[in-house]
Amino acid sequence: MTSSLFSRPFLLLLTQFLAVSTVVALFFPLQEYLQHLGIADSSIGFILGADALAALVVQALITPFINARTARRWLLGGALLLGLSLLLEGSVTSAAMFTAARLLQGAGFICVVAGLMPLFVLCIPRDMSGRAFGWISLVRLAPYAAVPPLFDLLQVSPSALGTVLQWSSLLALAIVGLLWLLPVFEQERLPAQSASFEGMRQSLTNPAVLLLLGATMLLYAGYAATFFFLKGFVQHTGLHSGGVFFTLATLVMMVVRLAGGSWFDRYDKRHQNSASLLLAAVATAALPWITSDGALLVLAVLCGLGWGVAMPLLNALLFDRSPPELRGLNQNLSLIMLQAGFFIGPWAGGALLAGGGYGLLFTGSSSLLLLAALACLLVKKSDA
């Protein structure tokens, strides 16, 4: 293992991660494109979430079989599947075919990401996990901040998304090409230790790992509930800064990860996670009480600070608490929890909205973040 974080393998893996994240961000105007194709509104909602559903199911099935020895095969297969799905999404016009293509896209995407994780952990120095996952999460965020304004700057209409998606299949080919430039790690030649249900059993009977996986699901469920319902809340209250809220929050999250640096690794990650989750919880709970766009943007900054620290540091804490041979497996278990959070959050948020309005919805979202903070505190220091 190298003592330098920005080694050639780490930078190549970051570039591949940037490519696959950019593909997903290109679907920003998907709702309008589906309407342009004449697909009924009743089908659009499921199509929008079909990739996340496929990713959740597929990763739950494949995680026990992905390790340092098999990661490249999953990465290669996933990239080819992703490229095929993009070509299909750029050409099909029916709801059924687009749903099938979205399911294929979700499966390809998660195979790529799940293949990257066991390789990432092989080039992260033990004392730089906070910085490493800060950069990984920053790379994941960057396309979401850059793609929407680029669509506006280049005046790309939603009806042209099909052509954009077909050309974006080249990004999938770039992932494959970069794979051949990636040096072979020594661990890839060793007998597999985590590609079994025994590795899953070890992880899922480890209290610290269970607490951190639970915290991850709670964090992303709370985040997703806020993400998907904030625009409706802003319209309901007569404010005008719903779109700016997440742009500002995302920029703050990116700045936090750039500026965090060694600070992430200098202090107890349990306390950093708990404090940041508490901050996000308080800001989320305050949303129903705001009366001005200025107050909304202040809460955007506070949420961005909380989310910006917690998201990478939960992964870093999980890395620190995992035996070396199970680090890749546990990062993929964390991705399953992320997908579960993005499924549970909007589903629960819709039920809370129907039952008690936006006040109950954001109180529920805040409660999930508080539970995540508590889970981090329950991780024993000796387990760190």
C-alpha positions in Angstrom: 0.0 0.0 0.0 1.4 3.4 -0.9 1.8 6.2 1.6 0.6 8.8 -0.9 -3.2 9.2 -1.5 -2.9 10.6 -5.0 -1.2 7.6 -6.6 -1.7 6.7 -10.2 -4.2 3.9 -9.4 -6.3 6.2 -7.1 -6.5 8.9 -9.8 -7.5 6.4 -12.5 -10.2 5.0 -10.3 -11.4 8.5 -9.5 -11.6 9.2 -13.3 -13.7 6.1 -13.8 -16.0 7.1 -11.0 -16.3 10.6 -12.5 -17.3 9.0 -15.8 -20.0 6.8 -14.4 -21.3 9.6 -12.1 -21.5 11.9 -15.1 -23.7 9.4 -17.0 -26.2 9.4 -14.2 -26.2 13.2 -13.9 -27.1 13.5 -17.6 -30.6 12.3 -16.8 -31.4 15.7 -15.1 -34.1 16.6 -17.7 -35.4 13.0 -18.0 -39.0 13.9 -16.9 -39.3 16.5 -19.6 -37.8 14.1 -22.2 -40.3 11.4 -21.3 -43.1 13.8 -21.7 -41.7 14.8 -25.0 -41.9 11.2 -26.1 -45.6 11.1 -25.1 -45.2 8.8 -22.2 -48.1 9.1 -19.7 -47.4 10.9 -16.4 -48.7 7.7 -14.6 -45.7 5.8 -15.9 -43.0 8.5 -15.6 -42.6 8.2 -11.8 -41.7 4.5 -12.0 -39.4 5.0 -14.9 -37.5 7.7 -13.0 -36.9 5.3 -10.1 -36.4 2.1 -12.1 -32.6 2.4 -12.2 -32.4 2.8 -8.4 -34.7 -0.2 -7.9 -32.6 -2.3 -10.2 -29.4 -1.2 -8.5 -30.8 -2.1 -5.1 -31.8 -5.6 -6.1 -28.8 -6.4 -8.2 -26.2 -5.2 -5.7 -27.9 -7.2 -2.9 -27.4 -10.3 -5.1 -23.9 -9.7 -6.3 -22.1 -8.2 -3.3 -21.0 -11.5 -1.8 -19.2 -12.3 -5.0 -17.3 -9.1 -5.6 -13.7 -8.8 -4.2 -10.3 -7.8 -5.3 -9.9 -10.8 -7.6 -13.2 -10.4 -9.3 -13.7 -6.6 -9.3 -12.3 -6.0 -12.8 -14.7 -8.5 -14.4 -17.7 -6.9 -12.7 -16.4 -3.4 -13.7 -15.9 -4.5 -17.3 -19.3 -6.2 -17.6 -21.1 -3.3 -15.9 -19.5 -0.8 -18.2 -20.6 -2.7 -21.3 -24.1 -3.1 -19.9 -24.2 0.6 -19.1 -23.1 1.5 -22.7 -25.8 -0.7 -24.1 -28.5 0.8 -21.9 -27.6 4.3 -23.0 -27.9 3.4 -26.6 -31.3 1.9 -26.0 -32.5 4.9 -23.9 -31.4 7.2 -26.7 -33.5 5.4 -29.3 -36.6 3.7 -27.7 -39.9 5.6 -27.4 -42.3 3.4 -25.5 -42.8 3.3 -21.8 -42.2 -0.5 -21.6 -38.9 -0.3 -23.5 -37.7 2.7 -21.7 -38.4 1.0 -18.3 -36.5 -2.0 -19.5 -33.6 0.2 -20.5 -33.6 2.1 -17.2 -33.5 -1.2 -15.3 -30.6 -2.3 -17.5 -28.9 1.0 -16.8 -29.3 0.6 -13.0 -27.8 -2.9 -13.2 -24.9 -1.7 -15.3 -24.2 1.3 -13.1 -24.2 -0.7 -9.8 -21.9 -3.3 -11.3 -19.4 -0.6 -12.2 -19.5 1.1 -8.8 -19.5 -2.2 -6.9 -16.4 -3.2 -9.0 -14.7 0.1 -8.2 -15.0 -0.1 -4.4 -12.8 -3.2 -3.8 -10.1 -1.6 -6.0 -10.4 1.8 -4.3 -9.8 0.4 -0.8 -6.5 -1.2 -2.0 -4.9 2.2 -2.7 -6.2 4.2 0.3 -3.6 4.6 3.1 -4.9 3.6 6.5 -4.5 7.1 8.0 -6.0 8.9 5.0 -9.5 7.3 4.8 -11.3 10.6 5.6 -9.5 12.5 2.8 -9.9 9.6 0.4 -13.6 9.3 0.8 -13.9 13.1 0.8 -12.4 13.1 -2.7 -14.5 10.1 -3.8 -17.7 11.7 -2.7 -16.6 15.0 -4.2 -16.1 13.4 -7.6 -19.6 11.8 -7.3 -21.1 15.3 -6.6 -19.3 17.3 -9.2 -21.4 16.2 -12.2 -24.6 17.0 -10.4 -23.4 20.6 -9.9 -22.0 21.0 -13.4 -24.4 19.2 -15.7 -27.6 21.2 -15.1 -26.0 24.6 -15.8 -24.2 23.1 -18.8 -27.5 22.1 -20.3 -28.7 25.7 -19.9 -25.4 27.2 -21.1 -25.3 25.1 -24.3 -29.1 25.5 -24.7 -29.6 21.7 -24.9 -33.4 21.2 -25.0 -35.0 18.3 -23.1 -36.1 16.8 -26.5 -32.4 16.4 -27.5 -31.7 14.2 -24.5 -31.9 11.0 -26.6 -28.9 12.1 -28.7 -27.0 13.2 -25.6 -27.5 9.7 -24.1 -26.4 7.9 -27.2 -23.1 9.9 -27.3 -22.7 9.4 -23.6 -22.2 5.7 -24.3 -18.6 6.7 -25.1 -18.2 7.4 -21.4 -18.9 3.7 -20.8 -16.2 2.9 -23.3 -13.8 5.3 -21.5 -14.4 3.3 -18.3 -13.3 0.1 -20.1 -10.3 1.8 -21.6 -9.1 3.2 -18.3 -9.4 -0.3 -16.8 -6.5 -1.5 -19.0 -4.3 1.3 -17.7 -4.9 0.3 -14.1 -2.0 -1.5 -12.6 -2.6 -5.0 -11.1 -2.7 -4.9 -7.3 -0.9 -7.7 -5.4 -4.2 -8.5 -3.6 -5.8 -9.4 -6.9 -3.5 -12.4 -7.1 -4.3 -13.7 -3.6 -7.0 -16.2 -2.8 -10.4 -14.5 -2.4 -11.5 -14.0 1.2 -14.5 -11.8 0.9 -16.3 -13.4 -2.1 -18.4 -15.6 0.1 -21.4 -15.6 2.4 -18.9 -16.1 5.2 -17.6 -12.6 4.7 -21.2 -11.3 4.8 -21.8 -13.2 8.0 -18.7 -11.7 9.6 -19.7 -8.2 8.6 -23.3 -8.5 9.6 -22.4 -9.9 13.1 -20.0 -7.0 13.7 -21.8 -4.4 15.9 -19.8 -1.5 14.7 -20.4 -2.4 11.0 -24.1 -2.9 11.6 -24.5 0.5 13.4 -22.6 2.3 10.5 -24.7 0.5 7.8 -27.8 1.5 9.7 -26.6 5.1 10.0 -25.9 5.2 6.2 -29.4 4.0 5.4 -31.0 6.6 7.8 -28.8 9.4 6.4 -29.7 8.8 2.8 -33.4 8.2 3.6 -33.6 11.5 5.4 -31.6 13.3 2.6 -33.8 11.7 -0.2 -37.0 12.7 1.5 -35.9 16.3 1.6 -34.5 16.2 -1.9 -37.7 14.9 -3.6 -40.2 16.9 -1.7 -38.5 20.3 -1.2 -39.6 21.7 -4.5 -43.3 21.0 -3.7 -42.9 22.5 -0.3 -41.4 25.7 -1.7 -44.2 26.0 -4.2 -46.7 25.3 -1.4 -45.3 28.1 0.7 -45.0 30.6 -2.1 -41.2 30.9 -2.0 -39.0 30.9 -5.1 -35.6 29.4 -4.2 -36.3 25.7 -4.3 -33.9 25.0 -7.2 -31.2 27.3 -5.7 -31.5 25.4 -2.3 -29.9 22.2 -3.7 -27.5 24.0 -5.9 -26.2 26.0 -2.9 -26.2 22.9 -0.6 -24.3 20.9 -3.2 -21.7 23.6 -3.6 -21.3 23.8 0.2 -20.9 20.0 0.3 -18.2 20.2 -2.4 -16.3 23.0 -0.6 -16.5 21.1 2.7 -14.9 18.1 1.1 -12.2 20.1 -0.6 -11.4 22.1 2.5 -11.8 19.1 4.9 -8.5 17.5 4.0 -6.5 16.2 6.9 -9.2 17.6 9.3 -11.3 14.6 8.5 -8.6 12.3 9.8 -7.4 14.4 12.7 -10.4 14.0 15.0 -12.7 11.2 16.2 -14.8 10.4 13.2 -17.7 9.2 15.4 -18.0 12.7 16.9 -17.6 14.4 13.6 -20.3 12.3 12.1 -22.7 12.8 15.0 -22.2 16.6 15.1 -22.7 17.0 11.3 -25.8 14.8 11.3 -27.2 16.8 14.3 -26.6 20.0 12.3 -28.4 18.6 9.2 -31.3 17.3 11.4 -31.8 20.7 13.1 -31.8 22.5 9.7 -34.2 20.0 8.2 -36.6 20.3 11.2 -36.6 24.1 10.8 -37.7 24.0 7.1 -41.5 24.2 7.8 -41.0 27.3 9.9 -39.2 29.5 7.4 -41.0 32.5 5.9 -38.5 33.9 3.4 -36.1 32.8 0.6 -33.2 34.2 2.6 -33.9 31.9 5.5 -34.3 29.0 3.1 -30.8 29.6 1.7 -29.4 29.8 5.2 -30.8 26.3 5.9 -29.4 25.2 2.5 -25.9 26.1 3.8 -26.5 24.3 7.1 -27.8 21.2 5.4 -24.9 21.3 3.0 -22.4 21.5 5.9 -24.1 18.6 7.7 -24.5 16.3 4.6 -21.1 17.3 3.3 -19.2 16.0 6.3 -21.4 13.0 7.1 -21.6 11.3 3.7 -17.9 10.8 3.2 -17.0 10.3 6.8 -19.5 7.5 7.3 -17.7 5.6 4.5 -14.4 6.5 6.1 -15.5 5.3 9.5 -16.7 2.1 8.0 -13.3 1.7 6.3 -11.5 2.2 9.6 -13.7 -0.3 11.4 -13.5 -3.1 8.9 -10.8 -5.8 8.7 -8.6 -5.2 5.6 -10.0 -8.3 3.8 -13.6 -7.1 4.3 -13.2 -3.4 3.4 -14.4 -3.8 -0.2 -17.3 -5.9 0.8 -18.4 -3.5 3.5 -18.2 -0.5 1.1 -20.5 -2.4 -1.2 -22.9 -3.1 1.7 -22.9 0.6 2.4 -23.9 1.2 -1.2 -26.9 -1.2 -0.7 -27.9 0.9 2.3 -27.6 4.1 0.2 -29.9 2.6 -2.5 -32.3 1.4 0.3 -32.3 4.9 1.7 -33.2 6.5 -1.6 -36.1 4.0 -1.9 -37.4 4.2 1.7 -37.0 8.0 2.1 -39.3 9.1 -0.7 -41.8 6.3 0.0 -42.0 7.2 3.7 -41.9 10.9 2.9 -45.0 10.5 0.7 -46.8 8.7 3.4 -46.0 11.4 6.0 -47.0 14.2 3.6 -50.3 12.5 3.1 -50.8 12.0 6.8 -49.7 15.3 8.2 -48.4 17.7 5.6 -44.9 19.1 5.1 -44.4 19.7 8.8 -44.7 16.0 9.6 -42.6 15.1 6.5 -39.6 17.2 7.5 -39.9 16.2 11.2 -39.7 12.6 10.1 -36.7 13.4 7.9 -35.0 15.1 10.7 -35.7 12.2 13.1 -34.0 9.8 10.7 -30.9 12.0 10.8 -31.0 12.1 14.6 -31.1 8.3 14.7 -28.1 8.2 12.4 -26.2 10.5 14.7 -27.1 8.3 17.7 -25.9 5.2 15.8 -22.5 6.8 15.2 -22.2 7.6 18.9 -23.0 4.0 19.8 -20.0 2.7 17.9 -17.5 1.9 20.6 -14.2 3.8 20.6 -12.4 0.5 21.0 -14.0 -0.7 17.8 -12.7 2.3 15.9 
